[in-house]
Amino acid sequence: MSSSAEILQPVMALLSWTALMWAWMYATRIPAISKLGLKMDGNVPSSELMNQLPPAVRWKADNYNHLLEQPTLFYAIALSLAVIDVGSGANLLLAWAYVGLRVVHSLVQVLGNKIMLRFGLFVVASLVLYTLLIRAVLLVFA
């Protein structure tokens, strides 16, 4: 692997984390649905059914959804940097910082959902992501 393709490592790490969160979501959701005796009824909006689950169970699904939102920008940026062969050095460090912040954000959300702490982590992660984006834009248009 070229040094520039190293940026694919944080991409794979965040994708793996997302898969782990998917498994954790179902490992808590299915037993909770069974325990509550919820009937999956196609005539009832899924949000109504899911709102009956305990918050700690819903937090996992909320986080999984969050991992499918902003990180899509990260994937596009990182892949672009890999394609133009500038996925090492500061770009790689920023990519790993983003992944680390997103993992911590996930843990805060699913283990206790401290909103202000989670928001702070989101802001810092967003600043890292947009720094990476600006660097990518400058490199692509240079």
C-alpha positions, -999 to +999 in steps of 0.1 A: +000+000+000+014+034-009+018+058+020-010+079+004-034+050+005-030+049+043-059+072+045-080+041+037-072+027+072-093+053+091-120+049+064-121+011+071-119+018+109-150+040+108-169+016+086-160-012+110-172+009+139-205+015+121-209-022+116-203-028+153-229-002+162-253-019+139-247-052+157-250-035+191-282-018+181-299-051+172-284-070+201-303-046+224-333-038+203-345-073+196-345-084+232-363-052+242-389-057+216-395-093+228-395-082+265-421-056+258-441-079+236-443-053+208-461-064+177-445-053+145-476-039+127-471-024+092-500-001+099-483+016+128-455+040+120-422+026+131-414+057+151-444+049+173-432+014+179-396+024+186-407+052+210-420+024+233-384+011+237-363+023+266-341+053+259-308+033+263-320+010+235-331+039+212-297+056+217-280+028+198-302+032+168-299+070+170-261+067+170-262+042+141-282+067+121-257+095+130-229+073+117-247+072+083-250+110+081-220+133+084-194+105+080-205+101+044-187+134+038-156+119+055-157+089+032-159+111+001-131+134+012-108+105+023-114+086-009-107+117-030-074+123-011-064+087-017-072+090-055-051+121-059-023+105-038-023+129-008-037+106+019-007+107+042+009+132+066-014+159+081-044+145+061-040+111+076-037+126+111-069+146+106-087+115+093-077+095+123-087+124+146-121+125+130-125+087+134-114+088+171-138+117+178-167+099+162-160+067+182-159+087+214-191+105+203-207+071+198-197+058+232-210+090+249-243+086+231-249+049+237-236+047+272-253+077+288-263+102+262-248+133+279-261+158+253-237+187+259-207+165+260-219+148+228-225+181+212-190+193+220-175+162+205-197+167+174-185+203+170-148+193+174-152+164+150-170+187+125-142+212+127-117+184+120-138+172+091-141+206+076-104+213+080-098+181+060-123+192+034-107+226+030-073+209+026-088+186+000-104+214-019-072+233-020-053+202-033-079+193-059-080+228-073-043+236-070 
